[in-house]
Structures are given as C-alpha cells and as structure tokens.
Amino acid sequence: MISIVRDDAGDRADEPGAFDRKVGEVLDAEAGMLSEKSERLLSAGSVSIERPAGVLHASLRPPRWWRPGVFRQQAVREDGATSSGVVPLGRTMDATFVLSEITLQLAVGIAWLDE
C-alpha cells in the first residue's frame, strides 16, 4: 500500500504519464546515488538529499516481525512549495523489498523537486 500526500499537485495540464516518465528518468540517471542514499536510510534511519531545486528529507522505521514500518518524506523547493508523504511498510516485507520501496519513493521525491 502506497500513500502519498502532496501539498502541490503540480500542473494538471501536463500530459498523462509525464510525471511517471520523470520518475523513470530519475531512477535511470541517479541509480548510484539512490542506491547509496537508500542503503544509508536503511542503516541510519534518516537521510537528506540536496538538489539545486530544493531539499528532500526522509526517515525510516523499518518493519519488524512484531510491528509495521513507516517511510516518511518531506521535500521543500527553493520556491517554497512543499510535498510530504507517508508510506506504511508491512511487517512481512523483507529487506530487499523495503530497499526497493525506499529507492522508488526517493526517486518520486527527487522527480517532484526537479519538476
């Protein structure tokens, strides 16, 4: 289950799928950085990514067998626009799946910053 709450929905006149393509471009172009930041988030519990357009802050409470986890992010653009999201992570998710989900969510945040 993915739950994202955005304060700024972006330009609704954009072509359908344009944001998805932007996320794909970020995943391709920033694969090394995303992998490094995702690993750091998994081990340290928080990470920040600075871009020319703004800053993305993310925190993680990893899932354990006795409780679900949660991924939180907040992005603030230089123009003052903000975006935040919360993604619940099920108790049965293994580390590989959690890492994949973290990487995807960081890419979504970066794509939003760079819009």
C-alpha positions in Angstrom: 0.0 0.0 0.0 1.4 3.4 -1.0 0.0 6.6 0.4 1.4 9.9 -0.8 0.0 13.3 0.3 1.0 16.3 -1.7 0.5 19.9 -0.9 1.1 20.9 -4.5 -0.4 18.6 -7.1 1.5 20.1 -9.9 0.2 21.4 -13.3 -2.9 19.4 -14.2 -2.4 20.3 -17.8 0.6 18.1 -18.0 0.4 15.2 -20.4 -0.8 12.0 -18.6 2.2 9.9 -17.6 4.7 12.7 -17.8 5.5 12.5 -14.1 5.9 8.8 -14.3 8.4 9.2 -17.1 10.2 11.8 -15.0 10.5 9.3 -12.1 11.8 6.7 -14.6 14.4 9.2 -15.8 15.5 9.9 -12.2 15.7 6.1 -11.5 18.0 5.7 -14.5 20.1 8.8 -14.2 20.6 8.7 -10.4 20.8 4.9 -9.8 24.1 5.1 -7.9 23.1 8.0 -5.7 19.6 6.5 -5.0 21.2 3.1 -4.0 23.7 4.8 -1.7 21.0 7.0 0.0 18.6 4.1 0.3 21.3 1.9 2.0 22.1 4.8 4.3 18.4 5.4 5.1 18.0 1.7 5.9 21.1 1.7 8.2 20.8 5.1 9.8 17.1 5.8 9.8 17.3 9.3 8.1 18.8 10.9 5.1 18.7 14.3 3.3 19.2 14.8 -0.5 20.1 18.3 -1.6 19.4 19.4 -5.2 19.6 22.8 -6.9 15.8 23.0 -6.8 15.4 22.1 -3.0 15.9 19.5 -0.3 14.4 16.1 0.3 14.4 14.8 3.9 13.4 11.1 4.5 13.1 9.0 7.6 12.5 5.3 8.0 11.3 3.0 10.8 12.0 -0.4 9.3 9.4 -3.1 9.7 9.9 -5.9 12.2 8.1 -9.1 12.8 6.1 -7.5 15.7 5.3 -4.1 14.1 4.9 -2.5 10.7 7.4 0.0 9.4 6.9 3.5 8.0 8.7 5.6 5.4 8.3 9.4 5.7 9.5 12.1 3.4 9.2 15.9 3.1 10.5 17.9 0.2 10.9 21.7 0.1 11.6 23.5 -3.1 13.5 26.8 -3.4 10.2 28.5 -4.5 8.6 27.5 -1.1 6.4 24.6 -2.5 6.3 21.6 -0.2 5.5 17.9 -0.6 5.2 15.2 2.0 4.3 11.6 2.1 4.0 8.6 4.4 4.3 5.0 3.1 3.4 2.2 5.5 5.6 -0.9 5.3 4.1 -4.3 6.2 5.6 -6.4 8.9 6.4 -9.3 6.5 8.4 -7.2 4.0 12.0 -8.4 3.6 15.0 -6.1 3.4 15.2 -6.3 -0.4 11.6 -5.2 -0.9 12.0 -2.4 1.7 15.1 -1.2 -0.1 13.3 -1.2 -3.5 10.4 0.7 -2.0 12.7 3.3 -0.4 14.6 3.8 -3.7 11.3 4.3 -5.6 10.0 6.8 -3.0 13.2 8.8 -3.1 13.1 8.9 -6.9 9.5 10.2 -6.7 10.6 12.9 -4.3 13.5 14.0 -6.4 11.4 14.0 -9.6 8.9 16.3 -7.8 11.8 18.6 -6.7 13.2 18.8 -10.2 9.8 19.4 -11.9 
